[in-house]
Amino acid sequence: MSSLRETLENTFAAAAFAERGLPQEAREFLGEGAQPRAQSAARAAEARRNRPRPSLKA
């Protein structure tokens, strides 16, 4: 388990790679844990889009 400081440093460093258009390097910098988080984030976004919307019923 890494410290909060290590996690933040890794995240900001990977974000710098991603901003420069180097997503592969960003994933390598984050290590193996980067892919499952990206997939779960995509699933969460899909779930938010597909949730039932409230409607007004008079």
All heavy atoms as TSV, in Angstrom:
chain	resi	resn	atom	element	x	y	z
A	1	MET	N	N	0.851	-1.175	0.000
A	1	MET	CA	C	0.000	0.000	0.000
A	1	MET	C	C	0.893	1.234	0.000
A	1	MET	O	O	1.761	1.378	0.837
A	1	MET	CB	C	-0.885	-0.055	1.242
A	1	MET	CG	C	-1.879	1.014	1.335
A	1	MET	SD	S	-3.331	0.450	0.489
A	1	MET	CE	C	-4.378	1.829	0.688
A	2	SER	N	N	0.668	2.105	-0.933
A	2	SER	CA	C	1.497	3.306	-1.025
A	2	SER	C	C	0.891	4.421	-0.187
A	2	SER	O	O	-0.292	4.420	0.140
A	2	SER	CB	C	1.640	3.738	-2.470
A	2	SER	OG	O	0.396	4.080	-2.997
A	3	SER	N	N	1.729	5.373	0.123
A	3	SER	CA	C	1.267	6.506	0.924
A	3	SER	C	C	0.441	7.452	0.050
A	3	SER	O	O	0.456	7.383	-1.178
A	3	SER	CB	C	2.453	7.246	1.513
A	3	SER	OG	O	3.171	7.902	0.483
A	4	LEU	N	N	-0.248	8.332	0.706
A	4	LEU	CA	C	-1.056	9.322	-0.006
A	4	LEU	C	C	-0.166	10.200	-0.876
A	4	LEU	O	O	-0.510	10.515	-2.021
A	4	LEU	CB	C	-1.841	10.177	0.992
A	4	LEU	CG	C	-2.706	11.276	0.405
A	4	LEU	CD1	C	-3.758	10.674	-0.520
A	4	LEU	CD2	C	-3.371	12.066	1.505
A	5	ARG	N	N	1.003	10.559	-0.352
A	5	ARG	CA	C	1.920	11.407	-1.119
A	5	ARG	C	C	2.381	10.706	-2.394
A	5	ARG	O	O	2.398	11.303	-3.473
A	5	ARG	CB	C	3.124	11.780	-0.260
A	5	ARG	CG	C	4.083	12.668	-0.988
A	5	ARG	CD	C	5.259	13.032	-0.138
A	5	ARG	NE	N	6.176	13.849	-0.900
A	5	ARG	CZ	C	6.914	14.795	-0.388
A	5	ARG	NH1	N	6.865	15.044	0.895
A	5	ARG	NH2	N	7.719	15.492	-1.156
A	6	GLU	N	N	2.740	9.425	-2.286
A	6	GLU	CA	C	3.155	8.669	-3.479
A	6	GLU	C	C	2.027	8.590	-4.492
A	6	GLU	O	O	2.251	8.726	-5.698
A	6	GLU	CB	C	3.570	7.252	-3.079
A	6	GLU	CG	C	4.962	7.128	-2.568
A	6	GLU	CD	C	5.293	5.678	-2.266
A	6	GLU	OE1	O	4.800	4.780	-2.980
A	6	GLU	OE2	O	6.031	5.466	-1.307
A	7	THR	N	N	0.823	8.349	-4.011
A	7	THR	CA	C	-0.325	8.248	-4.908
A	7	THR	C	C	-0.546	9.556	-5.657
A	7	THR	O	O	-0.762	9.552	-6.875
A	7	THR	CB	C	-1.591	7.879	-4.114
A	7	THR	OG1	O	-1.352	6.658	-3.411
A	7	THR	CG2	C	-2.786	7.711	-5.029
A	8	LEU	N	N	-0.482	10.665	-4.940
A	8	LEU	CA	C	-0.670	11.967	-5.585
A	8	LEU	C	C	0.443	12.275	-6.579
A	8	LEU	O	O	0.185	12.760	-7.685
A	8	LEU	CB	C	-0.747	13.074	-4.534
A	8	LEU	CG	C	-2.021	13.105	-3.710
A	8	LEU	CD1	C	-1.900	14.122	-2.586
A	8	LEU	CD2	C	-3.204	13.414	-4.584
A	9	GLU	N	N	1.681	11.981	-6.207
A	9	GLU	CA	C	2.795	12.237	-7.118
A	9	GLU	C	C	2.655	11.411	-8.389
A	9	GLU	O	O	2.866	11.909	-9.498
A	9	GLU	CB	C	4.123	11.934	-6.425
A	9	GLU	CG	C	4.493	12.956	-5.370
A	9	GLU	CD	C	5.732	12.561	-4.588
A	9	GLU	OE1	O	6.204	11.415	-4.729
A	9	GLU	OE2	O	6.233	13.413	-3.836
A	10	ASN	N	N	2.304	10.143	-8.247
A	10	ASN	CA	C	2.134	9.270	-9.415
A	10	ASN	C	C	0.988	9.754	-10.293
A	10	ASN	O	O	1.084	9.748	-11.524
A	10	ASN	CB	C	1.889	7.831	-8.978
A	10	ASN	CG	C	3.121	7.192	-8.389
A	10	ASN	OD1	O	4.237	7.686	-8.541
A	10	ASN	ND2	N	2.920	6.101	-7.685
A	11	THR	N	N	-0.086	10.170	-9.674
A	11	THR	CA	C	-1.246	10.630	-10.429
A	11	THR	C	C	-0.922	11.882	-11.236
A	11	THR	O	O	-1.255	11.975	-12.424
A	11	THR	CB	C	-2.423	10.900	-9.480
A	11	THR	OG1	O	-2.710	9.705	-8.762
A	11	THR	CG2	C	-3.648	11.348	-10.244
A	12	PHE	N	N	-0.264	12.853	-10.609
A	12	PHE	CA	C	0.075	14.088	-11.314
A	12	PHE	C	C	1.109	13.839	-12.411
A	12	PHE	O	O	1.033	14.451	-13.485
A	12	PHE	CB	C	0.564	15.161	-10.341
A	12	PHE	CG	C	-0.561	15.830	-9.615
A	12	PHE	CD1	C	-0.779	15.589	-8.272
A	12	PHE	CD2	C	-1.418	16.684	-10.276
A	12	PHE	CE1	C	-1.823	16.205	-7.603
A	12	PHE	CE2	C	-2.467	17.305	-9.618
A	12	PHE	CZ	C	-2.673	17.056	-8.274
A	13	ALA	N	N	2.042	12.943	-12.168
A	13	ALA	CA	C	3.030	12.629	-13.198
A	13	ALA	C	C	2.355	11.943	-14.390
A	13	ALA	O	O	2.640	12.265	-15.549
A	13	ALA	CB	C	4.126	11.737	-12.624
A	14	ALA	N	N	1.449	11.017	-14.127
A	14	ALA	CA	C	0.735	10.342	-15.205
A	14	ALA	C	C	-0.159	11.331	-15.955
A	14	ALA	O	O	-0.298	11.243	-17.180
A	14	ALA	CB	C	-0.088	9.198	-14.646
A	15	ALA	N	N	-0.755	12.272	-15.240
A	15	ALA	CA	C	-1.590	13.284	-15.895
A	15	ALA	C	C	-0.758	14.136	-16.849
A	15	ALA	O	O	-1.229	14.514	-17.928
A	15	ALA	CB	C	-2.267	14.163	-14.856
A	16	ALA	N	N	0.483	14.421	-16.477
A	16	ALA	CA	C	1.358	15.200	-17.364
A	16	ALA	C	C	1.617	14.437	-18.662
A	16	ALA	O	O	1.598	15.021	-19.748
A	16	ALA	CB	C	2.675	15.507	-16.660
A	17	PHE	N	N	1.844	13.129	-18.566
A	17	PHE	CA	C	2.027	12.322	-19.777
A	17	PHE	C	C	0.757	12.339	-20.626
A	17	PHE	O	O	0.809	12.474	-21.848
A	17	PHE	CB	C	2.381	10.880	-19.431
A	17	PHE	CG	C	3.812	10.676	-19.062
A	17	PHE	CD1	C	4.163	10.230	-17.804
A	17	PHE	CD2	C	4.823	10.909	-19.985
A	17	PHE	CE1	C	5.485	10.027	-17.460
A	17	PHE	CE2	C	6.149	10.705	-19.658
A	17	PHE	CZ	C	6.481	10.264	-18.391
A	18	ALA	N	N	-0.383	12.179	-19.980
A	18	ALA	CA	C	-1.651	12.129	-20.711
A	18	ALA	C	C	-1.935	13.453	-21.407
A	18	ALA	O	O	-2.446	13.477	-22.531
A	18	ALA	CB	C	-2.781	11.774	-19.748
A	19	GLU	N	N	-1.620	14.570	-20.755
A	19	GLU	CA	C	-1.845	15.880	-21.376
A	19	GLU	C	C	-0.969	16.084	-22.600
A	19	GLU	O	O	-1.338	16.827	-23.507
A	19	GLU	CB	C	-1.568	16.988	-20.361
A	19	GLU	CG	C	-2.630	17.114	-19.303
A	19	GLU	CD	C	-2.284	18.148	-18.256
A	19	GLU	OE1	O	-1.155	18.688	-18.288
A	19	GLU	OE2	O	-3.137	18.409	-17.399
A	20	ARG	N	N	0.172	15.458	-22.630
A	20	ARG	CA	C	1.075	15.580	-23.775
A	20	ARG	C	C	0.714	14.601	-24.896
A	20	ARG	O	O	1.423	14.508	-25.887
A	20	ARG	CB	C	2.515	15.336	-23.325
A	20	ARG	CG	C	3.039	16.430	-22.449
A	20	ARG	CD	C	4.502	16.210	-22.123
A	20	ARG	NE	N	4.975	17.240	-21.237
A	20	ARG	CZ	C	5.226	17.060	-19.938
A	20	ARG	NH1	N	5.062	15.879	-19.398
A	20	ARG	NH2	N	5.645	18.064	-19.193
A	21	GLY	N	N	-0.379	13.868	-24.712
A	21	GLY	CA	C	-0.813	12.933	-25.741
A	21	GLY	C	C	-0.058	11.624	-25.706
A	21	GLY	O	O	0.113	10.976	-26.737
A	22	LEU	N	N	0.400	11.220	-24.536
A	22	LEU	CA	C	1.145	9.978	-24.384
A	22	LEU	C	C	0.426	9.059	-23.390
A	22	LEU	O	O	0.930	8.782	-22.294
A	22	LEU	CB	C	2.580	10.273	-23.893
A	22	LEU	CG	C	3.392	11.235	-24.751
A	22	LEU	CD1	C	4.656	11.659	-24.036
A	22	LEU	CD2	C	3.726	10.592	-26.081
A	23	PRO	N	N	-0.737	8.550	-23.761
A	23	PRO	CA	C	-1.503	7.736	-22.795
A	23	PRO	C	C	-0.813	6.427	-22.423
A	23	PRO	O	O	-0.944	5.962	-21.297
A	23	PRO	CB	C	-2.824	7.480	-23.512
A	23	PRO	CG	C	-2.515	7.635	-24.954
A	23	PRO	CD	C	-1.425	8.661	-25.032
A	24	GLN	N	N	-0.072	5.834	-23.350
A	24	GLN	CA	C	0.614	4.575	-23.045
A	24	GLN	C	C	1.652	4.788	-21.941
A	24	GLN	O	O	1.747	3.993	-21.015
A	24	GLN	CB	C	1.282	4.010	-24.304
A	24	GLN	CG	C	1.957	2.675	-24.083
A	24	GLN	CD	C	0.970	1.592	-23.665
A	24	GLN	OE1	O	-0.186	1.596	-24.077
A	24	GLN	NE2	N	1.423	0.694	-22.844
A	25	GLU	N	N	2.411	5.880	-22.026
A	25	GLU	CA	C	3.406	6.169	-21.003
A	25	GLU	C	C	2.734	6.449	-19.658
A	25	GLU	O	O	3.239	6.067	-18.609
A	25	GLU	CB	C	4.291	7.346	-21.411
A	25	GLU	CG	C	5.308	7.016	-22.478
A	25	GLU	CD	C	4.720	6.979	-23.879
A	25	GLU	OE1	O	3.511	7.208	-24.047
A	25	GLU	OE2	O	5.485	6.705	-24.805
A	26	ALA	N	N	1.593	7.107	-19.699
A	26	ALA	CA	C	0.864	7.383	-18.457
A	26	ALA	C	C	0.420	6.082	-17.804
A	26	ALA	O	O	0.542	5.908	-16.594
A	26	ALA	CB	C	-0.341	8.272	-18.743
A	27	ARG	N	N	-0.087	5.144	-18.626
A	27	ARG	CA	C	-0.511	3.849	-18.074
A	27	ARG	C	C	0.673	3.084	-17.502
A	27	ARG	O	O	0.552	2.452	-16.460
A	27	ARG	CB	C	-1.191	3.010	-19.153
A	27	ARG	CG	C	-2.601	3.443	-19.423
A	27	ARG	CD	C	-3.314	2.464	-20.348
A	27	ARG	NE	N	-4.270	3.202	-21.127
A	27	ARG	CZ	C	-4.130	3.536	-22.399
A	27	ARG	NH1	N	-3.076	3.167	-23.064
A	27	ARG	NH2	N	-5.047	4.230	-23.010
A	28	GLU	N	N	1.800	3.129	-18.195
A	28	GLU	CA	C	2.987	2.446	-17.690
A	28	GLU	C	C	3.444	3.069	-16.377
A	28	GLU	O	O	3.880	2.368	-15.470
A	28	GLU	CB	C	4.111	2.514	-18.716
A	28	GLU	CG	C	3.871	1.667	-19.934
A	28	GLU	CD	C	4.916	1.877	-21.015
A	28	GLU	OE1	O	5.883	2.634	-20.773
A	28	GLU	OE2	O	4.762	1.286	-22.092
A	29	PHE	N	N	3.347	4.382	-16.264
A	29	PHE	CA	C	3.778	5.065	-15.051
A	29	PHE	C	C	2.891	4.672	-13.875
A	29	PHE	O	O	3.367	4.477	-12.767
A	29	PHE	CB	C	3.750	6.576	-15.258
A	29	PHE	CG	C	4.475	7.323	-14.188
A	29	PHE	CD1	C	5.841	7.504	-14.263
A	29	PHE	CD2	C	3.796	7.825	-13.102
A	29	PHE	CE1	C	6.515	8.180	-13.272
A	29	PHE	CE2	C	4.456	8.504	-12.104
A	29	PHE	CZ	C	5.819	8.682	-12.196
A	30	LEU	N	N	1.594	4.546	-14.114
A	30	LEU	CA	C	0.676	4.179	-13.047
A	30	LEU	C	C	0.774	2.704	-12.693
A	30	LEU	O	O	0.381	2.306	-11.610
A	30	LEU	CB	C	-0.762	4.520	-13.431
A	30	LEU	CG	C	-1.096	6.003	-13.445
A	30	LEU	CD1	C	-2.498	6.208	-13.979
A	30	LEU	CD2	C	-0.954	6.605	-12.073
A	31	GLY	N	N	1.240	1.886	-13.613
A	31	GLY	CA	C	1.378	0.461	-13.337
A	31	GLY	C	C	0.149	-0.316	-13.756
A	31	GLY	O	O	-0.692	0.147	-14.511
A	32	GLU	N	N	0.042	-1.510	-13.233
A	32	GLU	CA	C	-1.029	-2.420	-13.630
A	32	GLU	C	C	-2.401	-1.975	-13.133
A	32	GLU	O	O	-3.405	-2.329	-13.700
A	32	GLU	CB	C	-0.733	-3.825	-13.103
A	32	GLU	CG	C	0.501	-4.460	-13.698
A	32	GLU	CD	C	0.359	-4.702	-15.183
A	32	GLU	OE1	O	-0.731	-5.119	-15.613
A	32	GLU	OE2	O	1.341	-4.475	-15.901
A	33	GLY	N	N	-2.480	-1.206	-12.073
A	33	GLY	CA	C	-3.764	-0.802	-11.504
A	33	GLY	C	C	-4.509	0.225	-12.323
A	33	GLY	O	O	-5.660	0.511	-12.039
A	34	ALA	N	N	-3.895	0.793	-13.335
A	34	ALA	CA	C	-4.539	1.858	-14.090
A	34	ALA	C	C	-5.688	1.349	-14.956
A	34	ALA	O	O	-6.707	2.000	-15.079
A	34	ALA	CB	C	-3.513	2.576	-14.972
A	35	GLN	N	N	-5.548	0.206	-15.545
A	35	GLN	CA	C	-6.562	-0.297	-16.466
A	35	GLN	C	C	-7.882	-0.630	-15.769
A	35	GLN	O	O	-8.928	-0.196	-16.234
A	35	GLN	CB	C	-6.019	-1.522	-17.223
A	35	GLN	CG	C	-6.912	-1.970	-18.353
A	35	GLN	CD	C	-7.061	-0.911	-19.440
A	35	GLN	OE1	O	-6.204	-0.051	-19.596
A	35	GLN	NE2	N	-8.129	-0.970	-20.167
A	36	PRO	N	N	-7.895	-1.382	-14.670
A	36	PRO	CA	C	-9.191	-1.676	-14.046
A	36	PRO	C	C	-9.938	-0.427	-13.583
A	36	PRO	O	O	-11.148	-0.363	-13.675
A	36	PRO	CB	C	-8.829	-2.555	-12.857
A	36	PRO	CG	C	-7.529	-3.171	-13.229
A	36	PRO	CD	C	-6.822	-2.141	-14.065
A	37	ARG	N	N	-9.207	0.586	-13.101
A	37	ARG	CA	C	-9.879	1.812	-12.684
A	37	ARG	C	C	-10.522	2.507	-13.871
A	37	ARG	O	O	-11.613	3.032	-13.763
A	37	ARG	CB	C	-8.893	2.750	-11.998
A	37	ARG	CG	C	-8.733	2.422	-10.526
A	37	ARG	CD	C	-7.868	3.426	-9.843
A	37	ARG	NE	N	-6.540	2.823	-9.784
A	37	ARG	CZ	C	-5.413	3.457	-9.944
A	37	ARG	NH1	N	-5.404	4.738	-10.145
A	37	ARG	NH2	N	-4.263	2.824	-9.878
A	38	ALA	N	N	-9.862	2.497	-15.011
A	38	ALA	CA	C	-10.424	3.133	-16.196
A	38	ALA	C	C	-11.689	2.402	-16.635
A	38	ALA	O	O	-12.670	3.029	-17.024
A	38	ALA	CB	C	-9.403	3.162	-17.324
A	39	GLN	N	N	-11.672	1.081	-16.565
A	39	GLN	CA	C	-12.846	0.312	-16.944
A	39	GLN	C	C	-13.990	0.541	-15.967
A	39	GLN	O	O	-15.143	0.681	-16.365
A	39	GLN	CB	C	-12.505	-1.170	-17.018
A	39	GLN	CG	C	-11.599	-1.520	-18.168
A	39	GLN	CD	C	-11.153	-2.962	-18.130
A	39	GLN	OE1	O	-11.351	-3.649	-17.132
A	39	GLN	NE2	N	-10.546	-3.413	-19.209
A	40	SER	N	N	-13.687	0.584	-14.666
A	40	SER	CA	C	-14.760	0.804	-13.698
A	40	SER	C	C	-15.317	2.214	-13.824
A	40	SER	O	O	-16.512	2.429	-13.623
A	40	SER	CB	C	-14.259	0.548	-12.272
A	40	SER	OG	O	-13.284	1.497	-11.916
A	41	ALA	N	N	-14.473	3.188	-14.167
A	41	ALA	CA	C	-14.955	4.548	-14.377
A	41	ALA	C	C	-15.878	4.600	-15.590
A	41	ALA	O	O	-16.893	5.308	-15.578
A	41	ALA	CB	C	-13.786	5.505	-14.559
A	42	ALA	N	N	-15.547	3.857	-16.634
A	42	ALA	CA	C	-16.401	3.817	-17.818
A	42	ALA	C	C	-17.745	3.168	-17.488
A	42	ALA	O	O	-18.796	3.632	-17.940
A	42	ALA	CB	C	-15.710	3.061	-18.943
A	43	ARG	N	N	-17.711	2.099	-16.680
A	43	ARG	CA	C	-18.964	1.449	-16.281
A	43	ARG	C	C	-19.808	2.389	-15.433
A	43	ARG	O	O	-21.027	2.429	-15.577
A	43	ARG	CB	C	-18.672	0.157	-15.521
A	43	ARG	CG	C	-18.269	-0.994	-16.405
A	43	ARG	CD	C	-18.302	-2.291	-15.623
A	43	ARG	NE	N	-17.406	-2.254	-14.482
A	43	ARG	CZ	C	-16.186	-2.745	-14.452
A	43	ARG	NH1	N	-15.705	-3.326	-15.516
A	43	ARG	NH2	N	-15.450	-2.673	-13.366
A	44	ALA	N	N	-19.181	3.145	-14.542
A	44	ALA	CA	C	-19.925	4.080	-13.686
A	44	ALA	C	C	-20.557	5.180	-14.525
A	44	ALA	O	O	-21.704	5.573	-14.280
A	44	ALA	CB	C	-18.999	4.674	-12.626
A	45	ALA	N	N	-19.827	5.679	-15.516
A	45	ALA	CA	C	-20.385	6.712	-16.392
A	45	ALA	C	C	-21.566	6.167	-17.182
A	45	ALA	O	O	-22.584	6.851	-17.357
A	45	ALA	CB	C	-19.307	7.241	-17.337
A	46	GLU	N	N	-21.443	4.943	-17.646
A	46	GLU	CA	C	-22.540	4.308	-18.394
A	46	GLU	C	C	-23.759	4.127	-17.488
A	46	GLU	O	O	-24.887	4.371	-17.904
A	46	GLU	CB	C	-22.084	2.953	-18.944
A	46	GLU	CG	C	-23.096	2.263	-19.803
A	46	GLU	CD	C	-23.349	2.977	-21.121
A	46	GLU	OE1	O	-22.452	3.681	-21.612
A	46	GLU	OE2	O	-24.451	2.812	-21.668
A	47	ALA	N	N	-23.534	3.732	-16.255
A	47	ALA	CA	C	-24.644	3.550	-15.320
A	47	ALA	C	C	-25.345	4.881	-15.042
A	47	ALA	O	O	-26.571	4.919	-14.920
A	47	ALA	CB	C	-24.136	2.926	-14.021
A	48	ARG	N	N	-24.575	5.959	-14.940
A	48	ARG	CA	C	-25.195	7.272	-14.716
A	48	ARG	C	C	-26.031	7.688	-15.914
A	48	ARG	O	O	-27.093	8.297	-15.757
A	48	ARG	CB	C	-24.122	8.330	-14.444
A	48	ARG	CG	C	-23.594	8.299	-13.033
A	48	ARG	CD	C	-22.747	9.516	-12.737
A	48	ARG	NE	N	-21.600	9.661	-13.606
A	48	ARG	CZ	C	-20.399	9.145	-13.376
A	48	ARG	NH1	N	-20.197	8.427	-12.299
A	48	ARG	NH2	N	-19.413	9.324	-14.222
A	49	ARG	N	N	-25.555	7.393	-17.116
A	49	ARG	CA	C	-26.320	7.779	-18.310
A	49	ARG	C	C	-27.609	6.975	-18.435
A	49	ARG	O	O	-28.597	7.461	-18.957
A	49	ARG	CB	C	-25.474	7.556	-19.571
A	49	ARG	CG	C	-24.491	8.651	-19.844
A	49	ARG	CD	C	-23.944	8.567	-21.244
A	49	ARG	NE	N	-23.210	7.340	-21.484
A	49	ARG	CZ	C	-21.900	7.171	-21.264
A	49	ARG	NH1	N	-21.197	8.168	-20.801
A	49	ARG	NH2	N	-21.311	6.023	-21.502
A	50	ASN	N	N	-27.592	5.730	-17.977
A	50	ASN	CA	C	-28.743	4.848	-18.164
A	50	ASN	C	C	-29.719	4.826	-16.993
A	50	ASN	O	O	-30.693	4.093	-17.037
A	50	ASN	CB	C	-28.260	3.420	-18.432
A	50	ASN	CG	C	-27.585	3.306	-19.773
A	50	ASN	OD1	O	-27.867	4.074	-20.674
A	50	ASN	ND2	N	-26.678	2.364	-19.899
A	51	ARG	N	N	-29.473	5.621	-15.962
A	51	ARG	CA	C	-30.384	5.587	-14.820
A	51	ARG	C	C	-31.713	6.247	-15.185
A	51	ARG	O	O	-31.771	7.136	-16.049
A	51	ARG	CB	C	-29.749	6.258	-13.614
A	51	ARG	CG	C	-29.624	7.745	-13.754
A	51	ARG	CD	C	-29.055	8.356	-12.489
A	51	ARG	NE	N	-29.058	9.783	-12.638
A	51	ARG	CZ	C	-28.053	10.565	-12.365
A	51	ARG	NH1	N	-26.960	10.053	-11.878
A	51	ARG	NH2	N	-28.137	11.863	-12.548
A	52	PRO	N	N	-32.768	5.846	-14.536
A	52	PRO	CA	C	-34.072	6.448	-14.832
A	52	PRO	C	C	-34.092	7.909	-14.406
A	52	PRO	O	O	-33.582	8.262	-13.335
A	52	PRO	CB	C	-35.064	5.633	-14.043
A	52	PRO	CG	C	-34.285	4.815	-13.088
A	52	PRO	CD	C	-32.870	4.789	-13.553
A	53	ARG	N	N	-34.651	8.739	-15.221
A	53	ARG	CA	C	-34.732	10.164	-14.937
A	53	ARG	C	C	-36.068	10.477	-14.280
A	53	ARG	O	O	-37.111	9.931	-14.671
A	53	ARG	CB	C	-34.609	10.979	-16.229
A	53	ARG	CG	C	-33.334	10.744	-16.966
A	53	ARG	CD	C	-32.202	11.390	-16.209
A	53	ARG	NE	N	-30.956	11.193	-16.946
A	53	ARG	CZ	C	-29.782	11.117	-16.376
A	53	ARG	NH1	N	-29.675	11.215	-15.100
A	53	ARG	NH2	N	-28.716	10.922	-17.097
A	54	PRO	N	N	-36.056	11.378	-13.319
A	54	PRO	CA	C	-37.328	11.766	-12.707
A	54	PRO	C	C	-38.185	12.532	-13.709
A	54	PRO	O	O	-37.687	13.262	-14.548
A	54	PRO	CB	C	-36.927	12.659	-11.537
A	54	PRO	CG	C	-35.543	13.099	-11.838
A	54	PRO	CD	C	-34.932	12.063	-12.726
A	55	SER	N	N	-39.452	12.321	-13.600
A	55	SER	CA	C	-40.359	13.043	-14.506
A	55	SER	C	C	-41.473	13.657	-13.674
A	55	SER	O	O	-41.805	13.188	-12.583
A	55	SER	CB	C	-40.935	12.088	-15.553
A	55	SER	OG	O	-41.680	11.078	-14.918
A	56	LEU	N	N	-42.025	14.721	-14.217
A	56	LEU	CA	C	-43.134	15.379	-13.539
A	56	LEU	C	C	-44.437	14.679	-13.910
A	56	LEU	O	O	-44.740	14.493	-15.086
A	56	LEU	CB	C	-43.203	16.848	-13.955
A	56	LEU	CG	C	-42.008	17.702	-13.552
A	56	LEU	CD1	C	-42.159	19.105	-14.145
A	56	LEU	CD2	C	-41.912	17.779	-12.046
A	57	LYS	N	N	-45.162	14.297	-12.900
A	57	LYS	CA	C	-46.442	13.649	-13.141
A	57	LYS	C	C	-47.507	14.438	-12.392
A	57	LYS	O	O	-47.462	14.583	-11.170
A	57	LYS	CB	C	-46.440	12.201	-12.659
A	57	LYS	CG	C	-45.481	11.346	-13.450
A	57	LYS	CD	C	-45.500	9.912	-12.985
A	57	LYS	CE	C	-44.514	9.101	-13.801
A	57	LYS	NZ	N	-44.459	7.728	-13.349
A	58	ALA	N	N	-48.445	14.972	-13.126
A	58	ALA	CA	C	-49.474	15.812	-12.508
A	58	ALA	C	C	-50.698	14.996	-12.165
A	58	ALA	O	O	-50.995	13.999	-12.684
A	58	ALA	CB	C	-49.867	16.944	-13.436
